[in-house]
Amino acid sequence: MSPPGPGAKPEVRASDPDRDRVVDVLRVAAGDGRLTTDELDERLEAALTARTLGELAVLTADLGPGRPGGAARRTTRSRRLR
């Protein structure tokens, strides 16, 4: 399941799994260089305290879909660097 998007009702209360999905998206975006460390910290705090799907949606709205398999590629690359 992807983070809350345009089809989600923004007033619906967010669940812990909803917050976890957004945290994952934010971490991948930071790893891809799309967020600075400060931006990541701010958005992680907001994600973990979000009450609604609308609050979560705004945290990833400017990141776009990202690249497929981004996390897997980073893991492979980091293993090669060791």
Backbone torsions as a table, in degrees:
resi	resn	phi	psi	omega
1	MET	NA	138.7	-177.8
2	SER	-92.2	168.9	178.6
3	PRO	-62.6	160.4	-179.6
4	PRO	-54.7	136.2	-178.3
5	GLY	-130.9	-159.3	-176.1
6	PRO	-58.3	-30.1	-178.3
7	GLY	-81.2	-13.0	-177.7
8	ALA	-79.1	145.8	175.8
9	LYS	-79.1	116.8	-173.3
10	PRO	-63.7	-23.2	-177.2
11	GLU	-85.3	-7.4	-179.6
12	VAL	-70.1	137.1	-179.8
13	ARG	-64.5	138.5	179.1
14	ALA	-81.1	145.3	175.5
15	SER	-101.5	168.8	176.2
16	ASP	-59.2	-43.4	176.7
17	PRO	-61.9	-33.7	175.4
18	ASP	-61.4	-46.5	179.2
19	ARG	-63.4	-41.6	180.0
20	ASP	-61.3	-40.5	179.1
21	ARG	-62.9	-42.1	179.6
22	VAL	-66.7	-40.6	177.0
23	VAL	-58.9	-42.4	177.7
24	ASP	-61.4	-44.4	179.0
25	VAL	-61.3	-42.9	-179.4
26	LEU	-64.5	-41.7	179.8
27	ARG	-65.5	-40.3	177.2
28	VAL	-64.7	-43.4	179.5
29	ALA	-60.7	-41.3	177.6
30	ALA	-65.3	-41.3	177.9
31	GLY	-64.1	-29.3	177.9
32	ASP	-84.2	-2.7	179.0
33	GLY	85.1	14.3	-179.5
34	ARG	-90.0	-10.4	175.7
35	LEU	-134.1	141.9	173.1
36	THR	-78.5	169.7	177.7
37	THR	-60.8	-41.9	179.1
38	ASP	-64.4	-42.6	178.1
39	GLU	-63.2	-42.3	178.5
40	LEU	-59.8	-47.8	179.7
41	ASP	-57.7	-45.9	-179.6
42	GLU	-62.4	-45.1	-177.1
43	ARG	-71.7	-34.4	177.1
44	LEU	-63.5	-44.1	178.7
45	GLU	-61.4	-43.5	179.5
46	ALA	-65.2	-39.0	179.8
47	ALA	-65.2	-42.2	-176.4
48	LEU	-72.4	-18.7	179.1
49	THR	-109.3	2.4	-179.0
50	ALA	-63.5	141.2	178.9
51	ARG	-102.5	-27.0	-175.9
52	THR	-126.3	162.7	176.5
53	LEU	-63.6	-31.2	177.4
54	GLY	-63.5	-41.1	177.8
55	GLU	-63.8	-36.4	178.3
56	LEU	-72.0	-39.6	-176.0
57	ALA	-60.3	-39.0	-177.9
58	VAL	-67.6	-21.1	-178.3
59	LEU	-73.6	-20.8	-178.7
60	THR	-120.1	-0.8	-174.1
61	ALA	-59.0	-35.1	-176.9
62	ASP	-90.0	3.8	-176.1
63	LEU	-92.8	-16.8	-177.7
64	GLY	70.4	-175.4	-175.1
65	PRO	-74.7	-13.6	-176.7
66	GLY	74.8	-176.9	179.6
67	ARG	-104.5	137.7	-179.5
68	PRO	-61.0	137.2	176.8
69	GLY	73.0	15.7	-177.1
70	GLY	-57.4	-43.4	-178.8
71	ALA	-65.7	-39.3	179.7
72	ALA	-65.4	-39.7	179.1
73	ARG	-65.5	-39.6	179.3
74	ARG	-63.9	-41.8	179.8
75	THR	-61.3	-44.7	179.2
76	THR	-62.6	-44.9	-179.2
77	ARG	-63.5	-42.4	-178.6
78	SER	-66.9	-32.5	177.0
79	ARG	-66.5	-37.2	-179.8
80	ARG	-68.0	-28.7	-177.8
81	LEU	-76.9	-14.7	-178.1
82	ARG	-75.6	NA	NA
